[in-house]
């Protein structure tokens, strides 16, 4: 028997915390339900902590307000975006409340009362008003496209039609959690070398503009300098030299910034984005991670949608829009056309040359056995693990390479500055 800490709501909607003894988390939840409580969070002691309950008075139900007032408040706070983690927590809490037997309207009202994010709070009030006026939950969600994308709306719609809304919401929360985890891994792999490069450039600029000129003043015009010192001192002079109203160093930074902005703007055009997305998939080292993450996203999105009851053609259309890469989107588009004509998924996947043979083979087996959704989710799990391993391996390779690179730049400049000084001291000593 273990102790489980919990946060739960009673019949009046008041939030409370405590602990129960149970053999498992499911048993703890069942005990709380038998006590007339609706658990929103259950955590085993030593494996995490539950959030503190709202201050006294905040958790109590307030008098019902008029619809017009609620809508006015919603208009002030809806329309913005929220973080994926915030949406994931809300989805999991909503699934838990509905699974505990709380009606959808009551669940939305309770979550709105305790939600600290003003945008989500206003959105939940708007959703509650919309549902109360007779709209379905999926129709209400579709009114807020900046928060709830098509994948979210269509999965909820499938859950409503199948009468398994709480199951679909749980799948959505798990999908968002894994997608966010995968994204963080990719960002971690990309950010480290960029930070090191930025530090290297900053050190280089500082040495060239501040330190090197002071060392150069120590030597006469006719002093014979080593070749490496001539190169470093000449580069420093060129950076300090004025071209028009600004030194060359500033013009170089402006040119780099302009190139970056130009590439970014070009990437928003259809042709430019296609070239950049293709480049991402074929970059040395990083391209493999990008490809695996794109395959994992495609497999998990399509598998989650089909498992939740969304029709295959509609699921492919949503997956195409959320692929995040034009090359992958075009491949999914061909799959959509193939399925629409009654053909197999495998042929267009193989023709795209984006998906590796293992993925094609597993999809083929899934189609033949009628277990395509389960097979897609297995592919996603496999490639999530592969991305994790690739990121770990890449980081272990990049760290020493970047350290040597940075040390080489700084060491070369320092060597170029001190070499003529050492020679001068040797000649004086002789």
C-alpha positions, 0 to 999 in steps of 0.5 A: 500500500502506498500513500497518494496525494490528491487534488479533487473537487466536491459536489459544490465545486470546491477544491480540496487536497489530501492523501489516501492509501491505496495499492495503485493510482486507479484504486486511489481514484476509485476511493475518492469517487466513492467519497463523492469527490472528483479527482483532478490530480492524483500523485504517489508520494515521492513521485511528484507533488499536487498543486495547492488548492485555491485560496478560501473563497475562490473555490466556492461557487459564485452566483450565476451571472447573466449570459451577456456579462459572461460574453462581454468578459470572454470577448476581452480575454479570448482570441489570443494564443496559449502555450502547448503545455497549458492546453495539454494540462487543461485537456487532461484535467477535462478528460479526468473530470468527464471520466469522473462523471461530471457533466461537460458544462459543469467541468468547463465551469469548474476549470474556468474558475481555477484557471490562472491563464486569463486567455484560457479562462475567458475561452473556457467561459465562452465555451461554456456559454456556447455549449449552454446555448445548444452548440456541440463541444466541437462546434464551440472549439472551432470558434477559437482556431488560434487555440484549438487546431483542426486536429483537436476539433476533429478528434473531439467531434469523433469522440462526441459521435462515438460517446467516448469524449473522455477517452479521446481527450486523454489521447489528445493530452498524451499526443500533445505531451509526446509532441511537445517532448519531441519538439523540446529534444529537437530544439535542444539539439539545435540551440547548443551549437547556435549558442556556441557560435554566438559566443565565438563570434562575440569573443572574436569581435571583442578581440578584434575591436578592443584587444588586438588594436592595443597590442598593435600599438606596441610595434613600430611601423617597420617591425617585421611581423610573423605572417599570422600576426599580419593577417590578424592585425590586418583583419582588425584594421579592416573591421575598425576602418570607417566606411561612410558613417559606420565602421566596417564591423557594423556593416558586416553585422548589418549585412548578416542581419539582412541576409538572415531576414531575407532568407526568413522572408523568402522561407514564407514563400511557397518556393522558398519554404519548399527549398528550405524544408528539403534542405532541413531533411538533407542537412548533415547530422541535423537532417537525420533528426529532422527526418525522423521527427517528421516521420514520428509526427506524421505517424502519431498524428494520423494514428491518433486521429484514426484511432479516435474515429476520424475518417481516414481521408479527413485524418490524412487532410488534417495530418497534411496541414499539421506536418510542419514540412512541405516535403512531408505534406506533399507526400501525404497529399499523394497518399490522400489522393491514392486512398481517395481513389481506393488504392493503397497507402504504401505505393505513394509513401514509397514513391515519395522517397521520404519514408524509410523502408521500415516505415513502409513495411510496417504500414503495409503490414498494418493495412493487410492485418487491419491494424493500421492505427496501432502500427502507426502509433508503434512507428511513432514510438520507435522514431521518438526513441530514435530521435532521443538517441540521435539527439544524445549522440549528436550532442556528445559529438558537437560538444567537444567539436565546438569546444575545440573550434572555440579554443582554436579561434581564440588561441590563434588570435592570442598566439598571433598577438603574443608571437611578435612580442615574444620575438621582441623579448628574445631579441632584446635578451640576445 
